[in-house]
Amino acid sequence: MRIIGKEFFGELEKKAVESPRKRAHFNFHKSLDEEIHRLCVAADPSTYIRPHRHSRLDAWELLVILKGAADVLIFDNDGTVKERVTIAISGETRAIEIDENTFHGFIPHEDGSIILEVKKGPYVPTPESDFAPWAPAEGSENASAFLAKMKKAIPGTKL
């Protein structure tokens, strides 16, 4: 049994703050080979998660906000923002399920925002072909400027 409460959140937030990537995760699944993966991710607004898709068959992804708020951007294949969905613990929308082969990005609004992510396993590292070709790689010199554009992008904006 695992308890998800203030103490758990505090520990995960601390790991995110101390991480160079400004995010941290905790796997509830015991093995990377499990059929369903369940993990919590704590992330700060300065983290850059490169837009990507999951192209495997039935590679849906469910994001449920547990603390704070974040935007999920849904993109066309050319990098045009199709939708911007805010998920917030105090808002109307608390979760979003993303279909396979859908480019998406994630932008936390608040320090220590935490989501529960559920997706099909087993774990397979994201192939380069699943990263958006129009988005810079994480850690590249253009990543922070691209993140700033993502934070302001509205539907119809081509990044």
CORJOLIN-V458094 format. One line per field, one symbol per residue. phi: phi as a letter, one per 40 degrees, with the letter a starting at -180 (. if undefined). psi: psi as a letter, one per 20 degrees, with the letter a starting at -180 (. if undefined). burial: # if it has 24 or more other ideal C-beta (glycine too) atoms within 12 Angstrom, else .. Layout:
phi=???
psi=???
burial=???
This chain:
phi=.bbbadcddccccccccccccgaabbccccbccccbbbabbbabdccbbddabbccdfccabbbcbagaabbbbbcccgcccabbcbacbbcbbaabbcdfbcabbbccbdgcbbbbbacbccbdccdccccccbccdgcccccccdccccbcbdhccc
psi=pppoaggggggggghghiphikqqqpphqhqiiqhpppqqppqqiiqoopprroiqpklrppppphpbqqqpppqrhjjpogqopppqhjahpiqpppqqkopqrpoqhqpjqpqppprparppqoqhiiqpijpqqpirhighhgghghhiprpipp.
burial=........#..##.##.....#####..........##################....#################...#.#########....#####...#########.##########........###.###.#....#..##.###.#.....#
